[in-house]
Amino acid sequence: MSSFRRATTGPAPVPTHLRGTKPFINNQVLTSSGLREMDALLGGGLLLGSLTIVEAACFGSYAADLLRYFAAEGLANAHAVAADSVVLEALPLELSLAQKQVKAQVSSKLTIAWQYEKYASSPSESSRFCHSFDLSKPMTAEMKETCHELDPGTAYRDVYLQLLTLLESTKDCVVRVALSDVGSPVLYEDVTNVGPLVQFLRALKGLLNCHRHRLVCMMSLPMYLFPVAAVAQLRHLSDYAFEVSSFLGDMQQLPPELQDFSGLFCIHKLACFQSVASHAVDHVKLGIKRDRRKLKLENLHLPPEGSRSQKQEKPVDLSF
């Protein structure tokens, strides 16, 4: 009789009870980025345990808006959000909370029973995966109870130790980390030496692997300040790599087909956990539309080659 036995232990169970998450293939868990267009582009959302790098291609890009969406979505789902002061001071308002306040005021004035039931009944907010936000209005203080402000200091080690303390104190919820302008000369003097930054990202990847089912991180980096070789190395360490640029100041030099957009969103890398290939996307470049209230991602609809819009109209000869 053989002494070998079939292994009865399988992979670690996926925590499906965590709010703001949903199970995915290959024993993985998804969480929302805070922007519906971005979730649809990524195949449902961001994978827990992933590191997302938003590359700012120029000064004044929309990388900060993506971080605010990411942090605000975590607060709407009662996640523990660790972010710096740049992200926390301009978090957008979650619209369902504003609607609740309006419905409470309306229901207090209603006297007819059927009208009260129509306005008072609303679907459960706990089942919502991605919320809606208004960038023109600040988030209320009552929703910032699970915020943890990170002090970057002058060394990456300080941020890493603060994250370790936060992970030990919160064990039953998702932890979101949002950092802006990591490696900028405002906080770190030598920008050309990316050695400390690479070491910090490797240590952060170790934390993400240890807490894969309840930790997710997004950070913005001023890639226009780094050498080309350093950019390739930083992209290799990330799971998601997006490049965001702005057309601010260059609207007159843009071609006509890009006049309706405010910037570009480019995908350089997508996460590939426990699978051979990552999620396939139809378009790697999208246009950004930024109005007063919302940030939108839309496909670029370029005119076909040889279309009438590209042909110059010939003058009509009216002479007989």
N, C-alpha and C positions, 0 to 999 in steps of 0.2 A: 504494500500500500504506500502510495507516495506521501511524503511528508509536506509537500507543498499544498497550500490552501489559497483559495481565492481571497483577495483582499476585500474586506467588507467596508473599509473606510473610504468614503468618497470625498469630493471637494467640500470646502467649507460652505455651509448654507448661506444663501444670499439674504441679507436682512431686508425683508419686504415691508416691515412695519415702519420704516423711517419715512417721515413726511417729506413730500417734495421729490420722491424718487420713484422709479419704476424698473422692474426687472428687464434685462436684455439678454441676448444670446450669449452662450458660452459662460454662464455663471457671472455675468456682469450686471452692473446697475447704472442707470442713466439718471441724470439730474438736469434741470433746465438751465440754460444760459441766461434767461431773463428776456430774451428777444425771440419771438415766435419764428421769424424768418430765419434766424440763425439755427434754431433747433431743427427746423425742416431741412435746412441745408446739410446738417451734420448727421441726418438719419434718425433724429429723435431727441438729441441733446448731447451733453458732455458726459463722458464716462467718469464715474467715481474712481479716484486714484490716478487721475491724469493731471498733467501740467500743461497749461495753455499759455503760450507766449504771443502777445499782441505786439507786433513790430510797428513802431511809429516811424513811418518813412520820412516824415518832415515834422517841423514844429507846428503845433496847433492841430494835430490830426484828431480823429474821433476815437482814439484808443481809450481815453478817459470815460467816454460815454458807455463803451462796452463794459468797462469795469464797474461802473455805477449800476448798470442793468444786472450784472452778475451778483453784486453785493446786495442789491435791493431784493432780488428774487430769493436770496437766502433768508433775509429778514422776514419776507412775506410767508415763508414756510417754517419760521421759528428755528432756523439753523443758527449755529454759532458762527458769526462772521468776524474774521480777523482782517482788518484793513488799516491802511495809514490814514492820516488826517485829510489828505487830498481827496480820497474817495468818499470818506464819511461825511465831509462837510457839504456835499452837494448831491445827496441821494435823492432820487425822484420819488414822487408821491405814488403810492399804490392805489389804483382807482377803485378797487372793490371796497376799500375802507371808506373812501369818500362817498361811495354810493350807499354804504350802510348808514352813514351819518345823515344823508339826505332822506333815506327811507324812514329812519327813526323820527325825523322831524315831520315827515308827511303823515306817518301812521299815528303820531300823537294828536293830529288835528282831525283825523277821520272819525266819523261817528257811525257810518253805515257798515254793517258787518261784512258784506261781500267785498267792499272796497278795501277794508282792512286786510282781509285774507289775500287779496291780489297783490298788495304792496309788501306785506310782511313776509310772505313766503318767498324764500330764495334758496337756491341750491347750496349744498354744503361746500364751504371754501376749502375744506381739507382735501377734497378730491381734485382740486385744480392743480395742474402740473406747471403751467406757465401763466404768470399774472401779467396784467397790463399796468403801465406806468406812465406818468406825465412828467417829462423833464423840466417843464416850466414851473413846477410847484415842488417845494421841499417836502421830504418825508416827515411825518409827525414824530414827536419824541417818544410816544408810547410804543412805536414799532422798533425802536432802537435799543430795546432792553437786552438783546443778545449780541450787541456790538462789543468788540474788543479792539481798541485802538492799538496799533503796533507803532512803536517808536523805532525807526530805522537806526538812529544814532549815527555812528561813523563806521560800523563794521557789520557784516552780514551775520556774524555770530550772535549778535544781540537779537536779531529777528528769529533766528533758529531756536534760541533758548526760550523766547516768548511763545513760539509755537509748541514746543515741547510741554511747557506748563499748561497751555490751553488744552492740549490733547489729553493730558492727565486729568484735568478737572471736568471735561465734558466727554462722556463715554456713551451716551444714548441718543446722540443726534449727529447730523452731518455738520462738518466743519468746513467752511469756505474761507479761502485765503485770497485776498485781493490786494496786490501791490502795484503801485504806479511808479513809472520812471525809475525802474531798478537799474543801477549803474550810471545814473546821470551825474554830471560834474557838480551839481548842487550838493549832493551828499558824499560823493567820492571824488577825490582829486584826480587820480590817474585813470583816465578813461581808456587809454590804449592798452593797459594791462588788465586783461580779462581773466587772469588766473584766479583771483578771489571770487569773482562772479561764477566762474565755472565750478569751483569747489562748493559754493553755496547751492547751486542748482543740483549738483550730485547728492549733497546731503538732503536736500528737499525731496529728491526722487526716492531716497531711502525711506523717508517718512511716508511718502505716498504709497510705497510698496507694502510697508508694515500696516498701514491703515487704509487699505485699498477700498473698502466698502463704506467709508464714512469721511473721506478727506478728498477735497478737490481744490486746485489752485489755479489762479489766473493772474498774470502779471504783464505789465507793459514795459517794453525796453526801447530806449531811443537808438534804434539800429543805425540811424544816419550818422552817429558819432563813432561807431565801431569799425574796425578794419573788415575787409571782405572775408578773410579767413576766420575771424572771430564770429562773424554772423553765421557762417556755415557750422561752426562748432556749437553755437548756442541752439541752432535749429535741431541739431542732432540730439541734444539732450532733452528737447521738448517732446510732448506727445501731440499737441496741436500747435501749429505755427501759422498765424495769420498776419498779413501786412495791411495796414490801414493808411491811406493817404488822403489829403484834402486838396481841393481845388481852390481854396481861398487865395485870392490875389492873382489867379491865373485864368479867370473865367473868359477873358477876351482872347486868349490864345488857344482855347479848347476847340476841337472840331464840333460841328453842329450837332452830331449825334450824342455828345456828352454834355450839352448845355443844360439838360434837365437834372443832372446829378451834382452832388456836392463833393463827392470823393469816390475812391475806389476801395474795394475790399477784395484782397487776393489771398487764396489758400495755397500755402506752401507744404503743409504736412497735416495728416490726419492720424488719429490714434489707431493703433493696431495691437490690441490685447488678445492673446490666446487665439489668434487667427492668422491665416497666411497673408491676407490682404486686408486693407482698410476699406471703409465705406467708399463707394464710387459716387462721385458727384458729377452732375451734368455740366456745370460751369465752375471754373476755378477763379474767375474774376466777375465780380458783381459791382453794381453801382450803388452808392450811398446817397440817400436823400435825407436831409436833416432839416426838419421844420422846428417850430418853436416848442412843440410838445413831444415829438417822437423821432426816433432814428429808424430808418427803413432800409432794407436791402432788397434790390431788384435786379433782375437779369438785364444785361446790356443788349438792347435790340438795335443792332447795327444794320444800316440799309444794305441790301444785296449789291454785289458788284455789278456795275453797269446799269444801275437803276436810274430813273428819271431825276431823282434828287441829286445825283452826282453829275449829271450832264448840265452844261451851261446852256441857257436858253438863247437861241439865235435871234437876232433882231429881225423883225418882220419888214420886208421890203414893200412899201405901199406905193411905189412909183409904177406908173403904167407906161 
